[in-house]
Amino acid sequence: MYFIRRVRRLGALLIAVCGLTGAFAGIGPAAFAQIPPDPFERTGPAAQVAPAVHVTVAGGLPGWQVAIIAIAAAVVTSVAAVVIDRARAARLVAPAR
């Protein structure tokens, strides 16, 4: 029994370390991102300032598709819960009277 507890704790520790490593690996590249300076850029008072460019992202899912996905996920989850509950109930042995 003691061995099983140690294995569970070790597994939980490994999962936590892997999760933290994955989180920091995802954040790291964005934190060090920078635009290298252009060697041919004109400097001084005669340099013109480039206008700011705003990129508009187009696309994504419409609201009705998101709603259908959420409803389908809820239905699948509830059906799975009912099936699992009935399977557990069927495995239980009725007490003797």
C-alpha positions in Angstrom: 0.0 0.0 0.0 2.9 2.4 0.8 4.5 1.7 -2.5 1.3 2.7 -4.4 1.1 5.9 -2.5 4.7 6.8 -3.4 4.1 6.0 -7.1 1.0 8.2 -7.1 2.9 11.1 -5.5 5.8 10.6 -7.9 3.3 10.6 -10.8 1.6 13.8 -9.6 5.0 15.5 -9.2 6.1 14.5 -12.7 2.8 15.8 -14.1 3.3 19.1 -12.3 6.8 19.5 -13.5 5.9 18.7 -17.1 3.0 21.2 -17.0 5.3 23.9 -15.6 7.9 23.1 -18.2 5.4 23.3 -21.0 4.0 26.6 -19.7 7.5 28.2 -19.6 8.4 26.7 -22.9 5.4 28.4 -24.5 6.1 31.8 -22.8 9.9 31.9 -23.4 10.1 32.5 -27.2 7.6 35.3 -27.0 9.5 37.0 -24.2 12.7 37.2 -26.1 11.2 38.2 -29.4 12.6 41.4 -30.9 13.0 43.0 -34.3 16.7 43.3 -35.3 17.8 46.8 -36.4 17.9 47.5 -40.1 21.5 48.3 -41.1 20.3 50.4 -44.0 17.9 52.5 -42.0 18.4 56.2 -42.4 19.0 58.0 -39.2 19.1 61.7 -38.2 16.8 64.6 -38.7 16.1 63.8 -42.4 14.8 60.3 -41.7 11.1 59.9 -42.2 8.9 58.3 -39.6 7.0 55.3 -41.0 3.3 55.2 -40.2 2.1 52.6 -37.7 0.6 49.5 -39.3 -2.3 47.8 -37.6 -2.9 44.2 -38.7 -6.5 43.1 -38.6 -7.1 39.4 -38.1 -10.0 38.1 -40.0 -11.5 34.7 -39.6 -12.4 32.5 -36.6 -15.6 30.7 -35.8 -19.1 32.3 -36.0 -21.0 32.4 -32.8 -23.5 29.8 -33.9 -20.7 27.3 -34.5 -19.2 27.9 -31.1 -22.7 27.3 -29.6 -23.2 24.0 -31.4 -19.7 22.8 -30.4 -20.5 23.6 -26.7 -23.9 21.9 -26.8 -22.4 18.8 -28.5 -19.7 18.6 -25.9 -22.2 18.9 -23.1 -24.4 16.2 -24.6 -21.5 13.8 -25.1 -20.3 14.4 -21.6 -23.7 13.8 -20.0 -24.3 10.6 -22.1 -20.8 9.3 -21.1 -21.6 10.1 -17.4 -24.9 8.2 -17.6 -23.3 5.2 -19.3 -20.5 5.0 -16.8 -23.0 5.3 -13.9 -25.2 2.5 -15.2 -22.1 0.3 -15.9 -21.0 0.8 -12.3 -24.4 0.1 -11.0 -24.6 -3.1 -13.0 -21.3 -4.3 -11.6 -22.4 -3.9 -8.0 -23.7 -7.0 -6.3 -27.1 -6.7 -4.7 -26.9 -7.2 -0.9 -28.4 -10.5 0.3 -31.6 -10.2 2.3 
